[in-house]
Structures are given as C-alpha cells and as structure tokens.
Amino acid sequence: FELIASEYSDVFFHCDQIIRGIYHPFLAEWKAAFPRSLLVLRAEDLLGREREAAHAQVYSFLGLPPPSGTSSAQQPQSYAETHRASLQEGSPKAAPMRTETRAKLSAFYAPYNAQLAGLLGEPAFRWE
C-alpha cells in the first residue's frame, strides 16, 4: 500500500498490526516445518510473575543449563506493570487502550486464539 501512495502507508501500518495478532496460521506453518524445534511462549510468561519458570523452559528447550546467579528481583512484578510503565515512560502518543476497543479486539481475535490454543495444546493462548 505504501508504494501506491504515501496516504496509504498508515492504512497498511494499522492493517499490519491487526494481522500480526493472528498467530495461528503462521504458527501452524512453522510447526509443520519444524515439528520438534519450535518453542512458543507468551510475553506475559517471559515477563510476568512466573518468569523464572518460563526462562527455565527456554534453557531446557535449548539443552542449556540456566545461568548461575541471575535474578529478576529488579524487574517489575508483572507483565501488566511492565506495560503500564511503558505507557508512562513511552512516546507522547502512547495511551491506555479504550475499553470498547479492547472488547472489539478480544471478540475479533477470540476464534484465532482458540485455534492457537488448540494447535499448541495450551489453554493460556486463548488470552481470556
């Protein structure tokens, strides 16, 4: 779109952001191509309260021992806190999502998230 004319670049950008949230078709292809060499984790798990378990899962998947002496005590306690801090410290355009927008996006992504949860065998990917 942006190659057609500059006024279309914003349209493409916003469409691209929506498409990026539809993980199932992409992961289905990757999982078919790399059946035993693909680990899928949620950012909430890597950055959330249980991040040590997610990090241990990554090291185990890679066949590596976890590094010694690491701690996440300095990090925010949850993914939500990390996101909230990014809104406060971020660009002047950053703002919390409107309730109506979140409801519409949740409804739009629900079937794709259900497919993703089924594909990965992990209900947490429904993002309910």
Beta strands, then each sheet from edge to edge (+ up, - down):
end
